[in-house]
């Protein structure tokens, strides 16, 4: 029941995706919206790197900060780089949203067959419906929503969890290259 992107015996996910911001966000989105209990390895919240070569010690390095005399303190915004803060903010927003979403915790899941480097699935229960869209393509993709009519139902819009923008879901949804979209259907 526990799902994860990495752990103490594997290369860190950010290293696996070659320190690619978009792939990292895509992986975190999947982890935090898919069925199961997400497990995050310490440091993943701000994109820590590390590989298992020449040994596992490179994925088990000390967390930077927290002890007197540490030159870097990643527990604070000032102690992280701008890139690390971007990942931290994204992860924080997603986790804070997730903690109160019963559809994600206990709901059902419907997958749609990936097409043209895009993947769409829904998490839902009697009270909530969440649509997750992932675009792994380097091109903008426009998805016709009639394909997802069974799960969209009578919903007309979706609120983007990350940006708070409202998106019309009645005809089509445009996805930026290498992007994710998590919509709370309304």
Phi, psi and omega in degrees: 000343179270130178243149183205160177262333179199173175199192186290350180250008183229161172299144178294143186304319181298327175287323180298322180270020176056040178055039179265115183304313184294317179294324178299313180295324177297315179297317179295321178299313178300312182303318187269357179238350180280169179288147179114177180261114182287136174243127176246139178276141183307139180093341179294337181293345174226031170064055175290143178258165176160140177235166184272008180250130007278351176203170184297345180302335181284348173255000183242023181297156179300146173293133182287110176114171178102345180241145178303132179091354177295131182289337180232141178230094182286358175287345181243153178300320181292336181273353179255155175286164176304320178296317178297322178294326177298313179295317181300314180296317179298310181298316180298315180299316181295315179295318180294324175294314186298325189297340180246018183255097181296330178297326180279324181286314190234354186285173176279168181224132174238124177261147170246142182304128178303140178224133172051044178069021175239151181221131181229136173213163182236144169241129187204159170215193183294338186249339186221151174219129181238129178253127180245126181236131179235130177245108179268004181277157175275005181240154173294138180236137175247120183256127174287130186275351178298335177298333184253017186305323180303321182264333178288323177057231182269004180293142181251331183222168174222139178264122179292120184297325184278316186258348185068011177285150176262133184236132176289128181247013186281332184234308181203158179229132179260131179247129175294160178301143176047054185227169176232152177217126177242116184245126169274113184287140181237000000 
